[in-house]
Amino acid sequence: MLNRKIVLILITLSGLLACKKGFDGERQTTAAPETYMAVDTIFRTGENRLTTQVDANWWGISKGGFIAGFEISTDNQQTWHYTKRQDSSFLLKIPPGQDSADIVIYVRAIDNLGQADATPASTLYPIKNSRPEVKFVFSEPLGGIASINPSIVFPVLKYTIFGSDPDGTDDIKQYELYINDTNTTPYILPANTNSFILESTNPKGDSSDCKVFVNGSNNALSGLAKGLQHNAQNIVYVRVVDQALSKSAYIPTPVMWVKKVSSDLLLVNAYTSNKIFVQNFITSNLSKIGILAYDTLQATEVENLNYTQLQPDFQSQTKTFAFFKHILWFGDDASFSFSYGQRTTADFFAKGGTLFMGIAINSNFDPLSNFLDWTPIKNLVNPPAGSVFRVNNNALVNPVDPTWPTIKSTGIIASARPFEIPISSSSVGYDSLYFGGIIESATGQSPKNWTGQAAVMAKRFTISDNKTNFIISSLPIEKFNGNNNIDTLFKHIFIDELKF
């Protein structure tokens, strides 16, 4: 009996060992996953077709494993893109030249073993192309601050545009730019363009091709835009093209009068009052010393709360100033002139330009402003507490060089600002040209001559060749012809020093 039990135990153990050996040598397989989408076809025709921007949802099921992700194809299963999402928006592409298409989105699930659904789920989308649009964007007055939309410019034109497409901004292919004539070959602007500058390559000609700069870059695009006319009215046209080659309507700019650069000298009139009187004073005295050719820029001309001749931004104004070899700048708003000149004259000076600024600096100008750090002024001198600086009628202002004329005021200047000049370096030098004439006035006290630092005109020059490139006056020169010798002063400044 015992032996029989032992035999049964051995037979049972042998069977168990045989089953374990069979389990170790085999692996049960996991079926490939299945993929599902909400619908397989969307039925729409004609104008009821979808736009090229569509949404899709999907999911997958795995038996014996789990879904690790999905692969998507929108080009008839030529390429696949992996995602872990179960929904997304797609910008479907219509073949160029067609206005509609039936596009299938395929989705296949991928399981944790890397197996892909061999029969992807799909949905057919009947889509139509939507026509893109473009518009020009112009500045508007804000809080009483004038907008800047010039109607008269030298041959630098700056515009901002906004392109849109119901099918998505990624559907924009390019912009077409035309100057004056939409029947010509367009200049192509890239799809990401939001602003552009046209800069004449021949500013002294009657017409010119233009370099094109986009999105604030200082590097021009390849090729030139053609058709700009000088001393004439110009209209710029833009239209947008999408990936299906559908084009918007032509959108025109307002008419722009583009002035030809007729000389090497630009007069910048930055006065806010007495503009005509001051300009006539300066031009009549320039003619007395033989300077008859000049261009003018009315920098503070405002109509309907909009600057009419100022460029829309510093970059385009910088390019404008760089057309000229000499600038004579006069103004009565120091903050405006100094800050604007600081931001727009770098290229002008880099090309060897020479500048005169006659700017009335009143007591409201911040003496700590960094607007002066590009000028021959280091610091403005502040009057003692409770006092103001002024210039009386018939006050004499003296030259540092005795060969220059002593000048006399023709009226009272209620606010005058003497200044300190910078210390010369190894490459750049500074010299005072005129001093004196300043009165210190305090309530209840007799006015007295200011005996401190009293420079009111100074120059900057390069040490290597002793050439003057910048002269500045903190007194309005049109009020200093009491000795009838302003033409002599003009000769020293504009002929001898600045080489106008």
KACOR-V506321 format. One record per pair of residues at least 24 apart in sequence whose ideal C-beta (glycine too) atoms are under 8 Angstrom apart, sorted by the first residue. I is the first residue (numbers start at 1). GAP is how many residues later the second one is. If there is no record, write none. Layout:
I&GAP / I&GAP
//
This chain:
28&36 / 30&32 / 30&33 / 30&34 / 30&35 / 30&81 / 30&83 / 30&85 / 31&31 / 31&32 / 31&33 / 32&79 / 32&83 / 32&84 / 32&85 / 32&86 / 33&27 / 33&28 / 33&29 / 33&32 / 33&34 / 33&76 / 33&77 / 33&78 / 33&82 / 33&83 / 33&84 / 34&26 / 34&27 / 34&28 / 34&75 / 34&83 / 35&24 / 35&25 / 35&35 / 35&72 / 35&73 / 35&74 / 35&82 / 35&84 / 35&85 / 35&86 / 36&24 / 36&25 / 36&85 / 37&68 / 37&70 / 37&84 / 37&85 / 37&86 / 38&85 / 39&84 / 40&81 / 40&82 / 40&83 / 40&84 / 41&82 / 41&83 / 42&81 / 42&82 / 42&83 / 42&84 / 43&83 / 44&82 / 45&81 / 47&81 / 49&51 / 49&77 / 49&78 / 49&79 / 50&75 / 50&76 / 50&77 / 50&78 / 51&76 / 51&77 / 51&79 / 51&115 / 51&116 / 52&39 / 52&40 / 52&41 / 52&42 / 52&75 / 52&76 / 52&77 / 52&78 / 52&115 / 52&116 / 52&119 / 53&36 / 53&37 / 53&38 / 53&39 / 53&113 / 53&114 / 53&115 / 53&118 / 54&35 / 54&36 / 54&38 / 54&51 / 54&71 / 54&73 / 55&32 / 55&33 / 55&34 / 55&35 / 56&31 / 56&32 / 56&34 / 56&49 / 56&51 / 56&67 / 57&29 / 57&30 / 58&28 / 58&29 / 58&49 / 58&63 / 59&27 / 59&50 / 60&49 / 60&51 / 60&57 / 61&48 / 62&47 / 62&49 / 62&50 / 65&46 / 65&47 / 65&48 / 65&50 / 66&45 / 66&46 / 67&42 / 67&43 / 67&44 / 67&45 / 68&42 / 68&43 / 68&44 / 68&46 / 69&40 / 69&41 / 70&37 / 70&38 / 70&39 / 70&40 / 71&36 / 71&37 / 71&39 / 71&45 / 72&33 / 72&34 / 72&35 / 73&32 / 73&33 / 73&47 / 74&29 / 74&30 / 74&31 / 74&32 / 76&28 / 76&30 / 77&29 / 77&43 / 80&28 / 82&28 / 91&76 / 91&77 / 91&79 / 91&80 / 92&33 / 92&35 / 93&150 / 93&151 / 94&33 / 94&34 / 94&35 / 94&149 / 94&150 / 95&149 / 96&147 / 96&148 / 96&149 / 97&147 / 97&148 / 98&31 / 98&146 / 99&29 / 99&30 / 99&145 / 99&147 / 100&26 / 100&27 / 100&28 / 100&29 / 101&26 / 102&24 / 102&25 / 103&24 / 129&38 / 129&113 / 129&115 / 129&117 / 130&35 / 130&36 / 130&37 / 130&112 / 130&116 / 131&111 / 131&115 / 131&116 / 131&117 / 132&31 / 132&32 / 132&33 / 132&35 / 132&39 / 132&40 / 132&108 / 132&109 / 132&110 / 132&114 / 132&115 / 132&116 / 133&30 / 133&31 / 133&32 / 133&107 / 133&115 / 134&27 / 134&28 / 134&29 / 134&30 / 134&41 / 134&104 / 134&105 / 134&106 / 134&114 / 134&117 / 135&26 / 135&27 / 135&116 / 136&24 / 136&25 / 136&26 / 136&102 / 136&115 / 136&117 / 137&24 / 137&25 / 139&173 / 141&164 / 141&165 / 144&161 / 146&156 / 146&159 / 146&160 / 146&161 / 147&158 / 147&159 / 147&160 / 148&158 / 148&159 / 148&162 / 148&163 / 148&164 / 148&165 / 149&105 / 149&157 / 149&158 / 149&163 / 150&106 / 150&157 / 150&158 / 150&159 / 150&160 / 150&161 / 150&162 / 151&103 / 151&104 / 151&105 / 151&106 / 151&157 / 151&158 / 152&104 / 152&105 / 152&107 / 152&156 / 152&157 / 153&103 / 153&104 / 153&105 / 153&106 / 153&156 / 153&158 / 153&167 / 154&49 / 154&104 / 154&105 / 154&107 / 154&141 / 154&143 / 154&166 / 154&169 / 155&43 / 155&44 / 155&45 / 155&48 / 155&53 / 155&55 / 155&73 / 155&75 / 155&103 / 155&104 / 155&105 / 155&106 / 155&168 / 156&41 / 156&42 / 156&43 / 156&44 / 156&155 / 156&160 / 156&161 / 156&163 / 156&164 / 157&40 / 157&41 / 157&53 / 157&71 / 157&77 / 157&79 / 157&99 / 157&101 / 157&159 / 158&37 / 158&38 / 158&39 / 158&40 / 158&153 / 158&154 / 158&155 / 158&157 / 158&158 / 159&36 / 159&37 / 159&77 / 159&79 / 159&94 / 160&34 / 160&35 / 160&152 / 161&32 / 161&33 / 161&34 / 161&35 / 161&77 / 162&32 / 163&28 / 163&30 / 163&77 / 165&75 / 165&77 / 167&75 / 171&71 / 171&72 / 171&73 / 172&68 / 172&69 / 172&70 / 172&71 / 173&68 / 173&69 / 173&70 / 173&72 / 174&66 / 174&67 / 175&63 / 175&64 / 175&65 / 175&66 / 176&62 / 176&63 / 176&64 / 176&65 / 176&71 / 177&35 / 177&48 / 177&59 / 177&60 / 177&61 / 178&49 / 178&58 / 178&59 / 178&60 / 178&72 / 179&31 / 179&46 / 179&47 / 179&48 / 179&49 / 179&55 / 179&56 / 179&57 / 179&58 / 180&47 / 180&48 / 180&49 / 180&54 / 180&55 / 180&56 / 181&46 / 182&55 / 182&68 / 184&42 / 184&43 / 185&41 / 187&25 / 187&36 / 187&37 / 187&38 / 187&39 / 189&25 / 189&32 / 189&49 / 190&24 / 190&31 / 197&118 / 197&119 / 197&122 / 198&27 / 198&30 / 198&38 / 199&120 / 200&28 / 200&30 / 203&27 / 203&57 / 203&58 / 203&120 / 204&56 / 204&57 / 204&58 / 205&25 / 205&55 / 206&24 / 206&25 / 206&54 / 213&102 / 216&99 / 218&97 / 228&30 / 229&29 / 230&28 / 230&29 / 230&30 / 231&27 / 231&28 / 231&29 / 232&25 / 232&26 / 233&24 / 233&25 / 234&24 / 259&36 / 261&34 / 261&62 / 261&63 / 262&31 / 262&33 / 263&30 / 263&31 / 263&32 / 263&61 / 264&29 / 264&60 / 264&61 / 264&62 / 265&26 / 265&28 / 265&29 / 265&30 / 265&59 / 265&60 / 265&61 / 265&62 / 265&63 / 265&235 / 266&28 / 266&29 / 266&30 / 266&31 / 266&55 / 266&57 / 266&58 / 266&60 / 266&61 / 266&62 / 267&27 / 267&28 / 267&29 / 267&30 / 267&60 / 267&61 / 267&62 / 267&63 / 268&28 / 268&29 / 268&31 / 268&59 / 268&60 / 268&61 / 268&62 / 268&63 / 269&27 / 269&28 / 269&29 / 269&30 / 269&31 / 269&61 / 269&62 / 270&29 / 270&30 / 270&59 / 270&60 / 270&61 / 270&62 / 270&63 / 270&66 / 270&67 / 270&70 / 270&89 / 271&29 / 271&59 / 271&60 / 271&61 / 272&28 / 272&59 / 272&60 / 272&61 / 273&59 / 274&58 / 275&25 / 277&201 / 278&52 / 278&198 / 278&200 / 279&51 / 281&197 / 281&200 / 282&46 / 282&48 / 282&195 / 282&196 / 285&201 / 285&202 / 285&205 / 286&42 / 286&204 / 286&208 / 288&199 / 288&202 / 289&198 / 289&201 / 289&202 / 289&205 / 289&206 / 290&205 / 291&203 / 291&204 / 291&209 / 294&34 / 295&29 / 299&32 / 299&41 / 300&31 / 300&33 / 300&36 / 314&26 / 314&29 / 314&30 / 317&26 / 317&27 / 318&25 / 318&26 / 318&27 / 318&28 / 318&29 / 318&30 / 319&28 / 321&24 / 321&26 / 321&27 / 321&32 / 322&25 / 322&26 / 322&29 / 322&31 / 324&24 / 324&29 / 325&26 / 325&27 / 325&28 / 325&29 / 326&27 / 326&28 / 326&29 / 326&172 / 326&173 / 326&174 / 327&26 / 327&27 / 327&28 / 327&29 / 328&27 / 328&28 / 328&166 / 328&172 / 329&26 / 329&27 / 329&28 / 329&29 / 329&30 / 330&27 / 330&28 / 330&29 / 330&146 / 330&147 / 330&148 / 331&26 / 331&27 / 331&28 / 331&29 / 332&27 / 332&28 / 332&144 / 334&25 / 334&26 / 334&27 / 334&28 / 334&31 / 334&37 / 335&29 / 335&30 / 335&31 / 335&34 / 335&36 / 338&31 / 338&33 / 338&34 / 338&37 / 339&30 / 339&32 / 341&33 / 342&29 / 342&31 / 342&32 / 345&29 / 349&120 / 349&121 / 352&117 / 353&116 / 354&114 / 354&115 / 354&116 / 354&144 / 354&145 / 354&146 / 355&114 / 355&115 / 355&116 / 355&143 / 356&114 / 356&115 / 356&116 / 356&117 / 356&137 / 356&138 / 356&142 / 357&113 / 357&114 / 357&115 / 357&116 / 358&114 / 358&115 / 358&117 / 358&118 / 358&119 / 358&120 / 359&113 / 359&114 / 359&115 / 360&53 / 360&55 / 360&114 / 360&115 / 360&116 / 361&54 / 361&55 / 361&56 / 361&113 / 362&53 / 362&55 / 363&25 / 363&26 / 363&52 / 363&54 / 365&52 / 375&85 / 375&95 / 375&97 / 376&45 / 376&46 / 376&54 / 376&82 / 376&83 / 376&84 / 376&94 / 376&95 / 376&96 / 377&42 / 377&43 / 377&44 / 377&45 / 377&81 / 377&95 / 377&97 / 378&41 / 378&42 / 378&43 / 378&44 / 378&45 / 379&40 / 379&41 / 380&37 / 380&38 / 380&39 / 380&40 / 380&94 / 381&36 / 381&37 / 381&38 / 381&39 / 381&71 / 381&72 / 381&73 / 383&57 / 383&67 / 384&56 / 384&58 / 386&56 / 386&57 / 387&53 / 387&54 / 387&55 / 388&26 / 388&27 / 388&52 / 388&53 / 388&54 / 389&26 / 389&27 / 389&28 / 389&29 / 389&49 / 389&50 / 389&51 / 389&52 / 389&61 / 390&24 / 390&25 / 390&26 / 390&48 / 390&49 / 390&51 / 390&57 / 391&25 / 391&46 / 391&47 / 391&48 / 391&84 / 392&47 / 392&55 / 394&88 / 395&42 / 395&44 / 396&40 / 396&41 / 397&37 / 397&38 / 397&39 / 397&40 / 397&59 / 397&78 / 397&83 / 398&36 / 398&37 / 398&38 / 398&39 / 399&34 / 399&35 / 400&31 / 400&32 / 400&33 / 400&34 / 400&35 / 401&32 / 404&29 / 404&30 / 404&85 / 404&88 / 405&78 / 405&80 / 405&83 / 405&84 / 405&87 / 406&77 / 407&27 / 407&73 / 407&74 / 407&75 / 407&76 / 407&78 / 407&79 / 407&82 / 408&72 / 408&73 / 408&74 / 408&75 / 409&28 / 409&70 / 409&71 / 409&73 / 410&69 / 410&70 / 410&71 / 410&72 / 411&68 / 413&62 / 413&63 / 413&66 / 416&40 / 416&58 / 416&59 / 417&57 / 418&32 / 418&34 / 418&35 / 418&36 / 418&37 / 418&38 / 418&56 / 419&34 / 419&36 / 419&37 / 419&39 / 419&55 / 420&33 / 420&35 / 421&34 / 421&37 / 424&39 / 425&38 / 426&37 / 427&35 / 427&36 / 427&37 / 428&32 / 428&33 / 428&34 / 428&35 / 429&31 / 429&32 / 429&33 / 429&34 / 430&28 / 430&29 / 430&30 / 430&31 / 431&27 / 431&28 / 431&30 / 432&25 / 432&26 / 433&24 / 433&25 / 433&26 / 433&38 / 434&39 / 437&38 / 459&38 / 467&32 / 468&29 / 468&30 / 469&29 / 471&26 / 471&27
//
